[in-house]
């Protein structure tokens, strides 16, 4: 285990999320400034003063510490790309070297100013160098430890999110497997070309179902999968299944999570059309308006089924996936109006191209 640890330290860091955050970002700079000022305040308060709070010491210490913090952040920001290509141990040592070197440099500069008699009597340089160097060492260690723990927390959060998405997707399994196999068997002797197409459609569906939980596809790819699913069901239901598409307002390149529409179609058939002896129809309407994708699926359903209960699990799974991938603005709604059941999903897409590039 010890050898493995040293091997890890000697290897270049792999992955997009480097342990050292981007210290050039406004949020990082603001955080460092606030933390540094809090440390200075604690430092000044810890020094006893008989004449009350020493505002001059606070001002001078703030000036001293903030210069070190801001310059260290700037240097580490410029060195971040270089450190990512080096061994992890070398990157950590570089962080220590930058912060401690700047601390010692500013200590010497402050002593030079004091020796000129500009701000009071000078203080012994060796004691200041040792004290400030140790403080810089301790604070750098604490910050690097914090960055490491934050990175580990992000890894754990992403792993938990991915596992949750995978669990949600694994529940969205096609329940028509055995019926599809029976349909394929019956087609082999009479219509072998349709049997072959059904096998290909079934393979595409299960290949998509086994993909990564957060995989994104284009609307064209999702529609192709759904059309394959509907073809398989058409072999079984025949004229009892009628489908209408009204999706001209939805661009083919629009990003959509894999197997998002298919569960809605599956529930429409399973709980709407299949129980009826005469079957029914499914209508799919899609549009992209004001940076939001809207998909509406409506289907006829038996008049005695007032709540269409079976669709609730699929809708809950789709809602959880969309919220995890697109944030709280994503929503899934369902309602019934007379003899028809409606399912609608809406989610924001601000930069479709970047989403697709990141997922692929």
C-alpha positions as CSV (number, residue, x, y, z in Angstrom):
1,X,0.0,0.0,0.0
2,X,2.9,2.3,0.8
3,X,4.5,1.6,-2.6
4,X,1.1,2.3,-4.3
5,X,0.9,5.7,-2.5
6,X,4.4,6.7,-3.7
7,X,3.6,5.5,-7.2
8,X,0.5,7.7,-7.2
9,X,2.6,10.7,-6.1
10,X,5.0,10.2,-8.9
11,X,2.4,9.9,-11.6
12,X,1.0,12.9,-13.5
13,X,-2.5,13.9,-12.4
14,X,-5.2,12.4,-14.6
15,X,-8.7,13.8,-14.9
16,X,-10.4,17.1,-15.7
17,X,-10.9,18.1,-12.0
18,X,-7.4,19.0,-10.8
19,X,-7.0,19.1,-7.0
20,X,-6.0,22.8,-7.2
21,X,-9.1,24.9,-8.2
22,X,-8.9,27.8,-10.7
23,X,-7.6,30.5,-8.4
24,X,-8.1,33.1,-11.1
25,X,-11.9,32.9,-10.9
26,X,-13.7,35.8,-9.1
27,X,-15.3,33.4,-6.6
28,X,-11.9,31.9,-5.7
29,X,-10.3,35.3,-5.3
30,X,-13.1,36.6,-3.1
31,X,-13.0,33.5,-1.0
32,X,-9.2,33.7,-0.4
33,X,-9.4,37.5,0.4
34,X,-12.2,36.9,3.0
35,X,-10.4,33.9,4.6
36,X,-7.1,35.8,4.7
37,X,-8.8,38.8,6.4
38,X,-10.4,36.5,8.9
39,X,-7.0,35.0,9.7
40,X,-5.5,38.5,10.1
41,X,-8.4,39.6,12.4
42,X,-7.8,36.5,14.6
43,X,-4.1,37.2,14.6
44,X,-4.6,40.9,15.7
45,X,-7.2,40.0,18.4
46,X,-4.8,37.3,19.8
47,X,-2.2,40.0,20.5
48,X,-2.9,41.7,23.8
49,X,-3.1,45.5,23.7
50,X,-3.6,47.8,26.6
51,X,-5.0,50.7,24.5
52,X,-7.9,48.9,22.9
53,X,-8.1,47.4,19.5
54,X,-5.0,48.1,17.4
55,X,-6.4,49.3,14.1
56,X,-2.9,50.2,12.7
57,X,-1.7,46.6,13.3
58,X,-4.8,45.3,11.5
59,X,-4.2,47.6,8.5
60,X,-0.5,46.7,8.2
61,X,-1.1,42.9,8.7
62,X,-4.0,43.0,6.2
63,X,-1.7,44.7,3.6
64,X,1.0,42.2,4.3
65,X,-1.1,39.1,4.1
66,X,-3.4,40.2,1.2
67,X,-0.4,40.9,-1.0
68,X,1.0,37.4,-0.3
69,X,-2.4,35.7,-0.9
70,X,-3.2,37.6,-4.1
71,X,0.2,37.1,-5.6
72,X,0.3,33.4,-4.6
73,X,-3.1,32.9,-6.2
74,X,-1.9,34.7,-9.4
75,X,1.3,32.6,-9.6
76,X,-0.4,29.3,-8.9
77,X,-3.1,30.2,-11.4
78,X,-0.4,30.6,-14.1
79,X,1.4,27.4,-13.0
80,X,-1.8,25.3,-12.8
81,X,-1.6,24.0,-16.4
82,X,2.1,23.1,-15.8
83,X,1.4,21.3,-12.6
84,X,-1.3,19.2,-14.1
85,X,1.3,17.7,-16.4
86,X,3.7,16.9,-13.6
87,X,3.8,14.3,-10.9
88,X,1.3,15.0,-8.1
89,X,4.1,15.2,-5.5
90,X,5.9,17.8,-7.6
91,X,2.7,19.8,-8.0
92,X,2.1,19.8,-4.2
93,X,5.7,20.9,-3.6
94,X,5.4,23.7,-6.1
95,X,2.4,25.0,-4.2
96,X,4.4,25.1,-1.0
97,X,7.4,26.7,-2.7
98,X,5.3,29.5,-4.2
99,X,3.5,30.4,-1.0
100,X,6.5,30.1,1.3
101,X,8.8,31.9,-1.1
102,X,6.5,34.9,-1.4
103,X,5.9,35.0,2.3
104,X,9.7,35.2,3.0
105,X,10.1,37.7,0.2
106,X,7.5,40.0,1.7
107,X,8.9,39.5,5.2
108,X,12.3,40.8,3.9
109,X,10.6,43.7,2.1
110,X,8.7,44.6,5.2
111,X,11.9,44.5,7.3
112,X,13.6,46.7,4.8
113,X,10.8,49.3,5.1
114,X,11.0,49.1,8.8
115,X,14.8,49.5,8.8
116,X,14.4,52.7,6.9
117,X,12.6,54.1,9.9
118,X,9.4,54.8,8.0
119,X,7.0,52.9,10.1
120,X,8.7,52.4,13.5
121,X,11.5,50.4,15.0
122,X,12.7,47.4,13.1
123,X,12.1,43.8,14.3
124,X,14.7,40.9,14.1
125,X,14.6,39.4,10.6
126,X,15.5,35.7,11.5
127,X,12.6,35.5,14.0
128,X,10.2,37.0,11.5
129,X,11.4,34.7,8.7
130,X,10.9,31.6,10.9
131,X,7.5,32.6,12.3
132,X,6.1,33.7,8.9
133,X,7.5,30.7,7.1
134,X,5.9,28.3,9.6
135,X,2.6,30.2,9.4
136,X,2.7,30.0,5.6
137,X,3.6,26.3,5.8
138,X,0.7,25.5,8.1
139,X,-1.9,27.6,6.2
140,X,-0.8,26.1,2.9
141,X,-1.1,22.6,4.3
142,X,-4.6,23.4,5.6
143,X,-5.7,24.9,2.3
144,X,-4.3,22.0,0.2
145,X,-6.0,19.6,2.6
146,X,-9.3,21.5,2.1
147,X,-8.9,21.5,-1.7
148,X,-8.2,17.7,-1.6
149,X,-11.2,17.0,0.6
150,X,-13.4,19.2,-1.6
151,X,-12.2,17.3,-4.6
152,X,-13.0,13.9,-2.9
153,X,-16.4,15.2,-2.0
154,X,-17.1,16.2,-5.6
155,X,-16.0,12.8,-6.8
156,X,-18.3,11.1,-4.3
157,X,-21.2,13.4,-5.2
158,X,-20.7,12.7,-8.9
159,X,-20.4,9.0,-8.3
160,X,-23.6,9.0,-6.2
161,X,-25.4,11.0,-8.8
162,X,-24.2,8.7,-11.6
163,X,-25.3,5.7,-9.6
164,X,-28.7,7.3,-8.9
165,X,-29.1,8.0,-12.6
166,X,-28.1,4.5,-13.5
167,X,-30.6,3.1,-11.0
168,X,-33.3,5.3,-12.4
169,X,-32.5,4.3,-15.9
170,X,-32.3,0.6,-15.0
171,X,-35.9,0.7,-13.9
172,X,-37.0,2.0,-17.3
173,X,-36.7,-1.4,-18.9
174,X,-38.8,-2.5,-21.9
175,X,-41.5,-4.8,-20.5
176,X,-42.4,-6.1,-23.9
177,X,-39.4,-8.4,-24.3
178,X,-41.2,-11.7,-24.3
179,X,-44.1,-10.3,-26.4
180,X,-41.5,-9.0,-28.9
181,X,-39.8,-12.4,-29.1
182,X,-43.1,-14.1,-29.7
183,X,-43.8,-11.6,-32.5
184,X,-40.4,-12.2,-34.0
185,X,-40.9,-16.0,-33.9
186,X,-44.3,-15.6,-35.7
187,X,-42.8,-13.3,-38.3
188,X,-39.9,-15.5,-39.2
189,X,-41.8,-18.0,-41.3
190,X,-44.3,-15.5,-42.9
191,X,-42.4,-12.2,-43.1
192,X,-38.7,-12.7,-42.5
193,X,-37.8,-9.2,-43.5
194,X,-40.0,-7.7,-40.8
195,X,-38.6,-10.3,-38.3
196,X,-35.0,-9.1,-39.1
197,X,-36.0,-5.5,-38.7
198,X,-37.7,-6.3,-35.4
199,X,-34.5,-7.9,-34.1
200,X,-32.4,-4.9,-35.1
201,X,-34.9,-2.5,-33.4
202,X,-34.9,-4.6,-30.3
203,X,-31.1,-4.7,-30.3
204,X,-31.0,-0.9,-30.6
205,X,-33.3,-0.4,-27.7
206,X,-31.4,-2.6,-25.3
207,X,-28.1,-1.1,-26.5
208,X,-29.4,2.3,-25.6
209,X,-30.7,1.0,-22.3
210,X,-27.3,-0.4,-21.4
211,X,-25.5,3.0,-22.1
212,X,-24.3,5.4,-19.5
213,X,-27.0,6.8,-17.3
214,X,-26.2,10.4,-18.2
215,X,-25.8,9.8,-21.9
216,X,-27.2,12.5,-24.1
217,X,-28.6,11.9,-27.6
218,X,-30.1,14.1,-30.3
219,X,-33.8,14.3,-30.9
220,X,-33.3,12.5,-34.2
221,X,-31.6,9.6,-32.4
222,X,-34.2,9.4,-29.7
223,X,-37.0,9.5,-32.3
224,X,-35.3,6.7,-34.3
225,X,-35.3,4.5,-31.2
226,X,-38.9,5.3,-30.4
227,X,-39.9,4.5,-34.0
228,X,-38.2,1.2,-33.7
229,X,-40.0,0.5,-30.5
230,X,-43.3,1.4,-32.1
231,X,-42.6,-0.9,-35.1
232,X,-42.2,-3.8,-32.7
233,X,-45.4,-3.0,-30.9
234,X,-47.1,-2.6,-34.3
235,X,-46.3,-6.2,-35.2
236,X,-48.1,-7.3,-32.1
237,X,-51.1,-4.9,-32.0
238,X,-51.6,-4.3,-35.7
239,X,-54.3,-1.8,-36.5
240,X,-55.1,-1.3,-32.8
241,X,-52.1,1.0,-32.6
242,X,-52.2,4.3,-34.5
243,X,-49.4,6.9,-34.0
244,X,-49.2,10.6,-35.1
245,X,-46.1,12.7,-35.0
246,X,-46.1,16.6,-34.9
247,X,-42.5,17.4,-34.2
248,X,-41.5,19.7,-37.0
249,X,-40.9,22.5,-34.5
250,X,-38.3,20.5,-32.6
251,X,-34.8,20.6,-34.3
252,X,-33.2,17.2,-35.0
253,X,-30.0,18.3,-33.1
254,X,-31.9,19.1,-29.9
255,X,-30.2,17.3,-27.0
256,X,-32.3,14.8,-25.0
257,X,-31.4,12.1,-22.5
258,X,-31.5,8.6,-24.0
259,X,-34.7,6.7,-23.5
260,X,-36.7,9.7,-22.3
261,X,-39.6,9.6,-24.7
262,X,-39.7,5.8,-25.0
263,X,-41.1,5.1,-21.5
264,X,-43.9,7.5,-22.1
265,X,-44.8,5.6,-25.3
266,X,-44.5,2.3,-23.4
267,X,-46.9,3.4,-20.7
268,X,-49.3,4.8,-23.3
269,X,-49.5,1.4,-24.9
270,X,-49.4,-0.7,-21.7
271,X,-52.0,1.3,-19.8
272,X,-53.9,3.1,-22.5
273,X,-54.2,1.1,-25.8
274,X,-53.6,-2.5,-24.8
275,X,-56.5,-2.8,-22.3
276,X,-58.9,-1.7,-25.0
277,X,-60.2,-4.2,-27.5
278,X,-60.4,-1.6,-30.3
279,X,-57.0,-0.1,-29.4
280,X,-56.5,3.6,-29.8
281,X,-54.0,6.3,-30.9
282,X,-50.9,8.0,-29.6
283,X,-50.0,11.6,-30.5
284,X,-46.5,13.0,-30.0
285,X,-46.0,16.8,-30.3
286,X,-42.6,18.5,-29.8
287,X,-41.3,22.0,-29.9
288,X,-38.4,24.2,-28.9
289,X,-39.4,27.6,-27.6
290,X,-37.4,30.2,-25.6
291,X,-34.6,27.9,-24.7
292,X,-36.9,25.1,-23.5
293,X,-37.7,21.7,-25.0
294,X,-41.4,20.6,-24.6
295,X,-42.6,17.1,-25.5
296,X,-46.3,16.3,-25.1
297,X,-47.6,12.7,-25.5
298,X,-51.3,12.0,-25.5
299,X,-53.1,8.7,-25.8
300,X,-56.6,7.3,-25.7
301,X,-57.3,5.2,-22.7
302,X,-60.2,3.1,-21.3
303,X,-63.0,5.1,-19.9
304,X,-63.2,3.0,-16.8
305,X,-59.5,3.8,-15.9
306,X,-59.9,7.3,-14.3
307,X,-56.3,7.8,-13.1
308,X,-54.0,5.9,-15.4
309,X,-52.0,4.7,-12.3
310,X,-49.4,2.6,-14.1
311,X,-47.6,5.7,-15.6
312,X,-46.6,7.2,-12.2
313,X,-43.4,5.2,-11.8
314,X,-42.1,6.0,-15.3
315,X,-43.0,9.7,-14.9
316,X,-41.2,9.8,-11.5
317,X,-38.1,8.3,-13.0
318,X,-38.1,10.6,-16.0
319,X,-38.6,13.6,-13.7
320,X,-35.7,12.6,-11.4
321,X,-33.3,12.1,-14.4
322,X,-34.3,15.5,-16.0
323,X,-33.8,17.4,-12.7
324,X,-30.5,15.7,-12.1
325,X,-29.2,16.6,-15.6
326,X,-30.9,20.0,-16.3
327,X,-31.7,21.4,-12.8
328,X,-34.9,22.4,-11.0
329,X,-36.4,24.1,-14.1
330,X,-37.0,20.7,-15.6
331,X,-40.5,19.3,-14.9
332,X,-42.8,16.4,-15.9
333,X,-46.5,16.8,-15.8
334,X,-49.4,14.3,-16.3
335,X,-53.2,14.7,-16.4
336,X,-56.3,13.3,-17.9
337,X,-58.9,15.1,-20.0
338,X,-61.9,13.0,-20.8
339,X,-61.0,9.9,-22.7
340,X,-57.3,11.0,-23.2
341,X,-54.3,10.9,-21.0
342,X,-51.5,13.5,-21.4
343,X,-47.8,13.5,-20.4
344,X,-45.6,16.5,-20.8
345,X,-42.0,17.0,-20.1
346,X,-40.2,20.4,-20.2
347,X,-36.5,21.1,-19.7
348,X,-34.1,24.0,-20.5
349,X,-31.4,23.8,-23.1
350,X,-29.3,26.9,-23.2
351,X,-26.3,25.6,-25.2
352,X,-27.3,22.5,-27.1
353,X,-23.9,22.1,-28.9
354,X,-21.9,22.2,-25.7
355,X,-24.1,19.7,-23.9
356,X,-23.8,17.2,-26.7
357,X,-20.0,17.7,-27.0
358,X,-19.6,17.1,-23.2
359,X,-21.7,14.0,-23.2
360,X,-19.9,12.4,-26.1
